[in-house]
Structure formats: structure tokens, C-alpha cells
């Protein structure tokens, strides 16, 4: 049985967006709340990595801030392994149209990422040590880590949204 921890990787600076994109609105809801609702529908628990957000369980990126999404994913995998979760379903705040069958679609052997949105993925908690070693060796690219663990790339049609600028929102 898979026990899944949902992790919103929200420690980014949103430089291209120009303001805190987690609070931008999509269909009348904050982007961070869209991600939380989608993960909550398919995970046993949801946390936010890389920022403090009232009303949520929050953990800092590890081993430090400013490592991009891998810092948040590393924190989530370590937390999941400590707390007895078998998998982490990760997402950023920039994909407000996460499907409610995301975990089911990504489930399979090993890790899987969404081809157009690599921050969105399903990761076995057992990868915590491998990610720690990848970061210690200077790795910073999520695609690089995904490739190093043989993550499957899953395409969605239509593709998930990728909100990087205010104009990307309808």
C-alpha cells in the first residue's frame, strides 16, 4: 500500500513573475490553494516546503534555502522517510490545473515526473539518500536528478499549465 505525502515546493523567488506567485489568483483561488486542494484530494497529508504559510504544515528546504526545487524535494523526501510515507507527490504553485488522478497516473516503478512540468512528480521516499548525495555533489538541476534515478517522463494532454509570468494566467 502506498502512503503518499503531498509536497508543495514553494521556496522559489518568482523573479520572472514579479511578485509572490503563490498568491496570484486562478479561477478566484490563490495558486498555492489550488495546488493544496489538488494534492489533498489524493495524498494522505500535504506540506509546504520552503516557506511559512499560515494554515499549513511547513518545513524549510534542505540542506539550505535557494537550492531551487531540489531543496524542497529533498526536505520532503527526508520528512516522508522519517514519518513512514512511501512516496512524495510534489508540485509547485505554478501548475494550477493539477489533475485529481495525478498520483494514480504517475504511479509505477520508481520515480515519475510530468514531462512539461518536472517539479510535478511522484518520488519514492527511499530516494532521500540519493538526492542528498546528488546535492552534495553539486547537482542543482531537477531534470539531472530525475535522469540519475531513471524517473519516467509522463506527458499529459492537454499539458499542465506553467505559470511563470502574470500573462500566463487566464
Protein Blocks (a to p, Z undefined) as FASTA:
>chain_A
ZZddddddfkbgolmnopafklpceehiafklmmmmmmmmmpfbdcdehiacehiacddd
dfbehkljmlmmmmmmmmmmmnopabdcdddfklmkbcfklmmmmgcehjaddfklmmbc
cddfklmmmmmmmmmnopabfklmmmmnopacddddddddddfbfklpZZ
